[in-house]
């Protein structure tokens, strides 16, 4: 209820520019206090309210998020400083050796054992499990929890704090600095991807269902080279040489122009792919990357129905992305291949460590007409599937 009231107030009350973020912060404090008065969990209430506010269209959404991010960083800095004031170097001397021993046992025995047991029901390979186990215990939360016995005055409570402090410091220095080499050594490191274009969002009074997003037109972008733009977006203005033009006045659009488009908030990020640089213009070899492309969310059963390939019953419900996760012993990369009966699956695009677009390499056709006819029939059958997946 509190989150909905905050959303309603943000959208209905005409607050001066810059007061939206403090209003949301005040609303969070009021929700926390009201929950505590009613003997409920204030932290849980604020968390649920934040989920509601973050998933509803609100005015000045980006400015609120920016403000809260800055406030979060400031709170973390203050918390680290305050926790550091509780540390006594002279007191640490007497407990540092047992704390180091506990730290080593946690890093090398307890945490790996717990990770392997917890992840046993899930499809993680041994490389991923080792990497998760090596991520370690880091951050101020553990130190803060260890300071609670000191705050309530328990006997020898400083031992808990000192041990937790040493464990976190060792984990930060040893595990934190070795995460990147460990990821490369275990072949779970993901390749660096080029950042998408920077999106500029403006808060328009009275306009909650659309966002104004700006992009710089790149010479190799899909929009410039092919003139493609989704039907749900609408170009509104173009900035060229510091002059504001309408799309009609600016036609034809030139590289270096800055174009603004209106788009629904939930689809605005999808515009990014139309304004990033395309891959080099030379056509890729279909036998290298696959004859067709399909979404990684299609199941093996759907693929078997189209191509007539044999798929085991235990794997028929797996998606293509799951199939790569199960059968590859390392993080998938573009170009990774897996055989599926008579066809070969090729990873075409990776997102979030998973294959989201798969190329299908069909078996080589014979010189007789029959296989050619079958291949053409397969192409026609796949056309509908590809249209549903890749249609703009």
C-alpha positions as CSV (number, residue, x, y, z in Angstrom):
1,X,0.0,0.0,0.0
2,X,2.8,2.4,0.9
3,X,4.6,1.9,-2.5
4,X,1.3,2.5,-4.4
5,X,0.7,5.7,-2.5
6,X,4.2,6.9,-3.3
7,X,3.7,6.2,-7.0
8,X,0.3,7.9,-7.0
9,X,1.8,11.0,-5.3
10,X,4.7,11.1,-7.7
11,X,2.4,11.1,-10.7
12,X,-0.3,13.3,-9.4
13,X,1.5,16.0,-7.3
14,X,3.3,18.7,-9.4
15,X,6.6,18.7,-7.4
16,X,9.3,21.2,-8.3
17,X,12.2,19.7,-10.3
18,X,14.7,18.0,-8.0
19,X,12.2,17.2,-5.1
20,X,11.1,13.8,-6.5
21,X,14.1,11.9,-5.1
22,X,13.9,13.5,-1.6
23,X,10.1,12.7,-1.6
24,X,10.7,9.1,-2.4
25,X,13.4,8.9,0.4
26,X,10.9,10.5,2.9
27,X,8.2,8.1,1.8
28,X,10.6,5.2,2.5
29,X,11.3,6.5,6.0
30,X,7.5,6.9,6.7
31,X,6.8,3.4,5.5
32,X,9.6,2.1,7.7
33,X,8.4,4.0,10.7
34,X,4.7,3.0,10.2
35,X,5.6,-0.7,9.9
36,X,7.7,-0.6,13.0
37,X,4.8,1.1,14.9
38,X,2.6,-1.8,13.8
39,X,5.2,-4.3,15.0
40,X,6.0,-5.4,11.5
41,X,9.3,-5.6,9.7
42,X,10.2,-2.1,8.5
43,X,13.0,-3.4,6.3
44,X,10.7,-5.8,4.5
45,X,8.1,-3.1,4.1
46,X,10.6,-0.7,2.5
47,X,12.0,-3.5,0.3
48,X,8.5,-4.4,-1.0
49,X,7.6,-0.8,-1.5
50,X,10.8,-0.2,-3.5
51,X,9.9,-3.1,-5.8
52,X,6.4,-1.6,-6.4
53,X,7.8,1.9,-7.1
54,X,10.6,0.6,-9.3
55,X,8.2,-1.4,-11.6
56,X,5.6,1.3,-12.0
57,X,5.9,4.2,-14.5
58,X,6.7,7.3,-12.4
59,X,7.7,10.8,-13.1
60,X,11.5,11.6,-12.9
61,X,12.3,7.9,-12.6
62,X,15.9,8.3,-13.7
63,X,16.7,11.3,-11.4
64,X,15.3,9.3,-8.4
65,X,17.4,6.2,-9.3
66,X,20.5,8.4,-9.7
67,X,19.9,10.1,-6.3
68,X,19.4,6.8,-4.5
69,X,22.5,5.3,-6.1
70,X,24.6,8.2,-4.8
71,X,22.9,7.9,-1.3
72,X,23.7,4.1,-1.3
73,X,27.4,4.8,-2.0
74,X,27.5,7.5,0.7
75,X,25.9,5.1,3.2
76,X,28.4,2.4,2.5
77,X,31.3,4.8,2.9
78,X,29.9,6.1,6.2
79,X,29.3,2.5,7.4
80,X,32.9,1.4,6.6
81,X,34.3,4.4,8.4
82,X,32.2,3.8,11.5
83,X,33.1,0.1,11.5
84,X,36.7,1.0,11.2
85,X,36.5,3.0,14.4
86,X,35.6,-0.1,16.3
87,X,38.8,-1.8,15.3
88,X,41.7,-1.8,17.7
89,X,45.1,-2.8,16.2
90,X,46.5,-3.7,19.7
91,X,43.5,-6.0,20.3
92,X,43.8,-7.6,16.8
93,X,47.4,-8.8,17.6
94,X,46.1,-11.4,20.1
95,X,43.4,-12.8,17.8
96,X,45.0,-12.5,14.4
97,X,46.4,-16.0,14.1
98,X,43.2,-17.9,15.1
99,X,41.3,-15.5,12.7
100,X,43.7,-16.3,9.8
101,X,43.2,-20.0,10.5
102,X,39.4,-19.6,10.5
103,X,39.7,-17.6,7.3
104,X,41.7,-20.3,5.5
105,X,39.3,-23.0,6.6
106,X,36.3,-21.0,5.4
107,X,37.9,-20.2,2.0
108,X,39.4,-23.7,1.3
109,X,37.1,-26.1,3.1
110,X,33.8,-24.8,4.4
111,X,32.6,-22.5,1.6
112,X,33.6,-24.9,-1.3
113,X,31.8,-27.8,0.5
114,X,28.7,-25.7,1.1
115,X,28.6,-24.4,-2.5
116,X,29.0,-27.9,-4.0
117,X,26.2,-29.2,-1.8
118,X,23.8,-26.3,-2.5
119,X,24.4,-26.4,-6.2
120,X,24.2,-30.2,-6.6
121,X,20.6,-30.1,-7.8
122,X,21.4,-27.4,-10.5
123,X,23.1,-27.7,-13.9
124,X,26.4,-26.0,-13.0
125,X,29.6,-27.6,-14.2
126,X,32.6,-28.1,-11.9
127,X,34.4,-25.0,-13.2
128,X,31.5,-22.8,-12.3
129,X,31.1,-24.3,-8.9
130,X,34.8,-23.8,-8.1
131,X,34.5,-20.2,-9.2
132,X,31.4,-19.5,-7.1
133,X,33.2,-21.1,-4.1
134,X,36.2,-18.8,-4.6
135,X,34.1,-15.6,-4.7
136,X,34.3,-15.6,-0.9
137,X,32.9,-13.5,1.9
138,X,33.4,-9.8,1.3
139,X,31.7,-6.6,2.3
140,X,30.6,-4.7,5.4
141,X,27.5,-6.7,6.1
142,X,29.5,-9.5,7.8
143,X,31.4,-7.0,9.9
144,X,28.2,-5.2,10.8
145,X,26.5,-8.4,11.9
146,X,29.6,-9.2,14.0
147,X,29.4,-5.8,15.7
148,X,25.9,-6.5,17.1
149,X,27.2,-8.5,20.1
150,X,29.4,-5.6,20.9
151,X,26.4,-3.2,20.8
152,X,24.4,-5.3,23.2
153,X,27.4,-5.7,25.6
154,X,28.0,-9.5,25.4
155,X,31.0,-10.9,27.2
156,X,34.1,-11.0,25.0
157,X,32.0,-9.9,22.1
158,X,35.1,-8.2,20.5
159,X,36.3,-11.7,19.5
160,X,33.4,-12.1,17.1
161,X,34.1,-8.7,15.6
162,X,37.9,-9.2,15.3
163,X,37.5,-12.6,13.7
164,X,34.9,-11.3,11.2
165,X,37.1,-8.2,10.4
166,X,40.2,-10.3,9.7
167,X,38.2,-12.8,7.6
168,X,36.7,-10.1,5.4
169,X,40.0,-8.3,4.9
170,X,41.8,-11.5,3.9
171,X,39.0,-12.4,1.5
172,X,39.1,-8.9,0.0
173,X,42.9,-9.0,-0.5
174,X,43.3,-12.7,-1.6
175,X,40.0,-13.7,-3.3
176,X,39.0,-10.2,-4.4
177,X,42.2,-9.5,-6.3
178,X,42.4,-13.0,-7.9
179,X,38.8,-13.2,-9.2
180,X,39.7,-12.1,-12.7
181,X,42.7,-14.6,-13.1
182,X,40.5,-17.3,-11.5
183,X,37.7,-16.7,-14.0
184,X,40.2,-16.9,-16.9
185,X,41.9,-20.0,-15.5
186,X,38.6,-21.8,-15.1
187,X,37.3,-20.6,-18.5
188,X,34.2,-18.9,-17.1
189,X,35.3,-15.4,-18.0
190,X,32.9,-13.6,-20.4
191,X,34.3,-11.6,-23.3
192,X,34.1,-7.9,-23.0
193,X,31.2,-6.4,-25.0
194,X,31.0,-3.0,-26.4
195,X,28.8,-0.7,-24.4
196,X,25.6,0.4,-26.1
197,X,24.9,4.0,-26.9
198,X,24.2,6.3,-24.0
199,X,20.5,6.9,-23.6
200,X,19.2,10.3,-22.6
201,X,15.8,10.2,-21.0
202,X,13.8,13.4,-20.3
203,X,10.9,13.8,-17.8
204,X,8.0,15.2,-19.8
205,X,5.2,16.7,-17.7
206,X,1.9,14.9,-18.4
207,X,3.6,12.2,-20.4
208,X,4.1,8.9,-18.5
209,X,3.5,6.4,-21.2
210,X,6.4,7.6,-23.4
211,X,10.1,8.3,-23.0
212,X,12.1,10.7,-25.0
213,X,15.4,8.9,-25.9
214,X,18.3,10.4,-27.7
215,X,21.0,8.7,-29.8
216,X,23.9,9.7,-31.9
217,X,23.5,8.4,-35.4
218,X,26.5,6.2,-36.3
219,X,27.6,5.6,-39.9
220,X,27.5,1.8,-39.4
221,X,24.3,1.6,-37.4
222,X,21.3,-0.4,-38.5
223,X,19.1,2.7,-38.5
224,X,21.5,4.7,-40.9
225,X,22.4,1.9,-43.3
226,X,19.0,0.2,-43.7
227,X,16.6,2.8,-42.4
228,X,15.0,0.3,-39.9
229,X,13.1,1.7,-37.0
230,X,10.5,-0.1,-34.8
231,X,6.8,0.9,-35.5
232,X,6.3,1.6,-31.8
233,X,8.9,4.4,-31.8
234,X,8.5,7.9,-33.3
235,X,11.3,10.2,-34.3
236,X,10.5,13.7,-32.9
237,X,13.5,16.0,-33.5
238,X,17.0,16.0,-34.9
239,X,19.9,18.1,-33.7
240,X,22.5,18.9,-36.4
241,X,25.3,21.5,-35.9
242,X,23.5,22.8,-32.8
243,X,20.3,23.4,-34.7
244,X,17.0,21.8,-33.8
245,X,15.2,20.3,-36.8
246,X,12.2,18.2,-37.4
247,X,12.7,14.8,-38.9
248,X,11.3,16.1,-42.2
249,X,13.6,19.1,-42.2
250,X,16.6,16.9,-41.4
251,X,15.9,14.3,-44.1
252,X,18.1,12.6,-45.1
253,X,19.6,11.8,-41.7
254,X,23.4,12.1,-41.7
255,X,26.1,10.5,-39.4
256,X,26.8,12.7,-36.4
257,X,23.2,13.8,-36.1
258,X,21.5,13.4,-32.8
259,X,18.0,12.0,-33.1
260,X,15.4,11.9,-30.4
261,X,12.6,9.3,-30.4
262,X,9.5,8.7,-28.3
263,X,9.1,5.1,-27.2
264,X,7.2,3.2,-24.4
265,X,9.3,2.9,-21.3
266,X,9.3,-0.9,-21.3
267,X,10.6,-0.9,-24.9
268,X,12.9,2.0,-24.9
269,X,16.0,0.0,-24.3
270,X,15.3,-2.2,-27.3
271,X,16.0,0.9,-29.5
272,X,19.7,0.5,-28.6
273,X,20.3,-2.2,-31.2
274,X,19.2,0.0,-34.0
275,X,21.9,2.7,-33.2
276,X,25.0,0.6,-32.5
277,X,27.6,-0.1,-35.1
278,X,26.8,-3.1,-37.2
279,X,29.4,-5.8,-37.9
280,X,31.6,-5.4,-41.0
281,X,29.5,-5.5,-44.1
282,X,31.0,-8.7,-45.6
283,X,28.4,-11.5,-45.4
284,X,29.3,-14.1,-42.9
285,X,30.0,-17.6,-44.1
286,X,26.7,-19.6,-43.4
287,X,28.7,-22.8,-42.9
288,X,30.7,-21.1,-40.2
289,X,27.8,-19.4,-38.3
290,X,24.8,-21.6,-39.4
291,X,22.2,-21.4,-42.1
292,X,19.5,-20.0,-39.9
293,X,19.1,-18.2,-36.7
294,X,16.6,-19.0,-33.9
295,X,16.1,-17.8,-30.4
296,X,18.0,-19.7,-27.6
297,X,14.6,-20.0,-25.8
298,X,13.2,-22.5,-28.2
299,X,13.2,-26.1,-27.0
300,X,14.9,-29.1,-28.6
301,X,11.5,-30.7,-29.1
302,X,10.4,-27.7,-31.3
303,X,13.6,-28.0,-33.3
304,X,13.1,-31.8,-33.7
305,X,9.6,-31.2,-35.0
306,X,10.9,-29.0,-37.8
307,X,14.1,-30.8,-38.8
308,X,13.2,-34.4,-37.9
309,X,16.3,-34.8,-35.7
310,X,16.4,-37.3,-32.9
311,X,16.2,-35.9,-29.4
312,X,16.2,-37.9,-26.2
313,X,13.1,-37.7,-24.0
314,X,15.2,-36.4,-21.1
315,X,16.4,-33.5,-23.2
316,X,13.4,-32.6,-25.2
317,X,12.2,-29.9,-22.8
318,X,15.6,-28.3,-22.7
319,X,16.0,-24.9,-24.4
320,X,18.8,-24.4,-26.9
321,X,20.5,-22.1,-24.3
322,X,20.2,-24.9,-21.7
323,X,21.6,-27.4,-24.1
324,X,24.8,-25.3,-24.4
325,X,25.0,-24.9,-20.6
326,X,24.7,-28.6,-20.0
327,X,27.1,-29.9,-22.6
328,X,29.8,-27.1,-22.6
329,X,32.4,-27.4,-19.8
330,X,33.1,-23.7,-19.9
331,X,31.2,-20.4,-20.5
332,X,29.8,-20.3,-24.0
333,X,31.5,-18.0,-26.5
334,X,30.4,-16.8,-29.9
335,X,31.1,-19.5,-32.5
336,X,30.9,-22.4,-29.9
337,X,29.5,-25.5,-31.6
338,X,27.4,-28.5,-30.4
339,X,26.2,-31.4,-32.5
340,X,22.5,-32.3,-32.4
341,X,21.9,-35.5,-34.4
342,X,22.5,-34.4,-38.1
343,X,22.7,-30.7,-37.5
344,X,25.2,-28.5,-35.7
345,X,24.2,-25.7,-33.3
346,X,26.4,-22.6,-33.4
347,X,26.3,-19.9,-30.7
348,X,25.6,-16.6,-32.6
349,X,25.0,-14.2,-29.7
350,X,25.8,-14.3,-26.0
351,X,23.9,-12.3,-23.4
352,X,24.4,-12.6,-19.6
353,X,26.6,-15.6,-20.0
354,X,23.9,-17.5,-21.9
355,X,23.4,-18.2,-25.6
356,X,20.4,-16.1,-26.8
357,X,20.7,-16.6,-30.6
358,X,21.6,-19.9,-32.1
359,X,22.7,-20.6,-35.7
360,X,21.7,-23.9,-37.3
361,X,24.1,-25.5,-39.7
362,X,22.3,-28.0,-41.8
363,X,24.0,-31.1,-43.3
364,X,25.6,-30.7,-46.6
365,X,23.1,-31.3,-49.4
366,X,23.7,-34.0,-52.1
367,X,23.8,-33.3,-55.8
368,X,20.5,-35.2,-56.3
369,X,17.3,-33.2,-56.5
370,X,15.6,-34.9,-53.6
371,X,17.8,-33.5,-50.8
372,X,17.5,-30.1,-52.4
373,X,13.7,-30.2,-52.2
374,X,13.8,-31.3,-48.6
375,X,16.2,-28.5,-47.8
376,X,13.9,-25.9,-49.5
377,X,10.9,-27.4,-47.5
378,X,12.9,-27.0,-44.3
379,X,13.6,-23.4,-45.2
380,X,9.9,-22.7,-45.7
381,X,9.0,-24.3,-42.4
382,X,11.6,-22.3,-40.6
383,X,10.5,-19.0,-42.1
384,X,7.5,-18.8,-39.8
385,X,9.6,-19.5,-36.7
386,X,12.3,-17.0,-37.7
387,X,9.6,-14.3,-38.4
388,X,8.2,-14.8,-34.9
389,X,11.6,-14.5,-33.3
390,X,13.4,-11.8,-35.3
391,X,10.5,-9.7,-36.5
392,X,10.8,-6.1,-35.6
